[in-house]
Each structure stands twice: as structure tokens, then as C-alpha cells.
């Protein structure tokens, strides 16, 4: 695990995972094993073919918090729904746990259903 600008990079047997952490302070917290935020944008580089896939990792608590805030702002029909085309819901956004989940998705082939192909 190492920090590369705003990214925390983790190597796994089936892929390389880049977690977007934003500022260096958040990256330092995540690198030490603690969650930096309640959701993370991710890029997964598949070892077998070099393809890149993107998504966002959420916890259920984060989704509830978002929906609660939208109730006040009126977004998503006043917080009555949530959707994301490339969301992976996890129990924890701790980097090592997220990396293990994403590596499992790649190993099982399920990543093609859970993530979106990167446009870059």
C-alpha cells in the first residue's frame, strides 16, 4: 500500500486498486488503516488484461446519511431513493477491506457487473 498523490494504491493478486482519497491528510489516515470517508471512488486495474474499471464504494450508513441530507435539499424526491450505476456496498471502507472485496469481484468475474469500464 502506498500513496500516489490523491490516490491510495493497493496491490492484490488479481488487480491493482486505486482509492481516491483527496487531500494528503485523508490519504495518511487511510494508509494507516482507518477509514478516510464514508464512500470512496475507486479505479480497478485488472491484472489479466490491463483493463480499467471505475466505481464508488459505499457503506449502508453512508447511503442513509445521503438520503437524510437529500430530504432537506429536495434531491432524489426528497431523499426517498438512491441509485448509482457503479456502486459497491460494503460493510467498511477501511482500505484493506475494500481492496479484498474488489479483488474478489475481479477473481469471480463479477466486476464487469458491479463496475463500469473506464473511459480513459
C-alpha positions as CSV (number, residue, x, y, z in Angstrom):
1,X,0.0,0.0,0.0
2,X,1.3,3.4,-0.9
3,X,0.1,7.0,-1.6
4,X,0.3,8.4,-5.1
5,X,-0.9,12.0,-5.0
6,X,-4.6,11.8,-4.0
7,X,-4.7,8.0,-4.5
8,X,-4.1,5.2,-2.1
9,X,-2.8,2.3,-4.2
10,X,-3.2,-1.3,-3.1
11,X,-1.8,-4.4,-4.9
12,X,-3.8,-7.6,-4.9
13,X,-3.3,-10.9,-6.7
14,X,-5.9,-10.2,-9.4
15,X,-5.7,-6.4,-9.7
16,X,-4.3,-3.1,-8.6
17,X,-6.8,-0.8,-6.7
18,X,-6.6,2.9,-6.6
19,X,-8.8,4.6,-3.9
20,X,-9.4,8.3,-4.4
21,X,-8.8,9.9,-1.0
22,X,-8.4,13.5,-2.0
23,X,-6.1,15.5,0.2
24,X,-2.9,14.2,1.7
25,X,-4.3,14.2,5.3
26,X,-7.1,11.8,4.3
27,X,-4.6,9.6,2.4
28,X,-2.4,9.4,5.5
29,X,-5.4,8.4,7.7
30,X,-6.4,5.7,5.2
31,X,-2.9,4.4,4.7
32,X,-2.7,3.8,8.5
33,X,-5.7,1.6,8.2
34,X,-8.5,3.9,9.3
35,X,-11.4,4.9,7.0
36,X,-10.9,8.3,5.4
37,X,-14.5,8.8,4.4
38,X,-17.8,7.0,4.2
39,X,-17.6,6.4,0.5
40,X,-14.7,6.1,-1.9
41,X,-14.3,6.5,-5.7
42,X,-12.2,3.6,-7.0
43,X,-10.3,2.6,-10.1
44,X,-9.5,-1.1,-10.5
45,X,-6.8,-2.2,-12.9
46,X,-7.3,-5.9,-13.9
47,X,-4.1,-7.8,-13.9
48,X,-5.2,-10.4,-16.6
49,X,-5.9,-7.9,-19.4
50,X,-4.9,-4.4,-18.2
51,X,-8.4,-3.1,-18.4
52,X,-9.5,-0.3,-16.0
53,X,-12.9,-0.2,-14.2
54,X,-14.4,2.5,-12.0
55,X,-17.0,2.7,-9.3
56,X,-17.9,4.1,-5.9
57,X,-17.8,2.1,-2.7
58,X,-20.5,3.0,-0.1
59,X,-21.5,1.8,3.3
60,X,-25.2,1.5,4.2
61,X,-24.7,4.2,6.8
62,X,-23.3,6.5,4.1
63,X,-26.3,5.9,1.9
64,X,-28.7,6.6,4.8
65,X,-26.8,9.8,5.5
66,X,-27.0,10.9,1.9
67,X,-30.7,10.2,1.7
68,X,-31.3,12.1,5.0
69,X,-29.4,15.1,3.6
70,X,-31.4,15.0,0.4
71,X,-34.6,15.0,2.4
72,X,-33.7,18.6,3.4
73,X,-32.4,19.6,-0.1
74,X,-35.2,18.0,-2.1
75,X,-32.7,15.9,-4.2
76,X,-33.9,12.4,-5.2
77,X,-37.6,13.2,-4.5
78,X,-36.7,14.5,-1.0
79,X,-34.4,11.6,-0.2
80,X,-36.8,8.9,-1.0
81,X,-34.4,7.0,-3.2
82,X,-30.8,6.4,-4.0
83,X,-29.2,4.9,-7.2
84,X,-25.8,4.6,-8.7
85,X,-24.9,2.6,-11.8
86,X,-21.5,1.5,-10.4
87,X,-22.0,1.3,-6.6
88,X,-20.5,-1.4,-4.5
89,X,-21.9,-1.6,-1.0
90,X,-19.5,-2.8,1.7
91,X,-19.6,-3.1,5.5
92,X,-16.5,-1.0,5.9
93,X,-14.5,1.5,3.8
94,X,-11.2,0.5,5.5
95,X,-8.8,0.3,2.6
96,X,-7.6,-3.2,3.1
97,X,-11.2,-4.5,3.3
98,X,-12.2,-2.5,0.2
99,X,-9.2,-4.0,-1.6
100,X,-10.2,-7.5,-0.6
101,X,-13.7,-7.0,-1.8
102,X,-12.6,-5.6,-5.2
103,X,-10.1,-8.3,-5.7
104,X,-12.8,-10.9,-5.0
105,X,-15.0,-9.2,-7.6
106,X,-12.2,-9.4,-10.2
107,X,-11.3,-13.1,-9.3
108,X,-15.0,-14.1,-9.6
109,X,-15.6,-12.1,-12.8
110,X,-18.4,-10.1,-11.1
111,X,-16.6,-6.8,-11.6
112,X,-18.0,-6.5,-15.1
113,X,-21.5,-6.2,-13.5
114,X,-20.5,-4.1,-10.5
115,X,-18.2,-1.5,-12.1
116,X,-18.0,0.5,-15.3
117,X,-15.3,0.4,-17.9
118,X,-13.0,3.4,-17.5
119,X,-13.3,5.9,-20.4
120,X,-9.6,6.9,-20.0
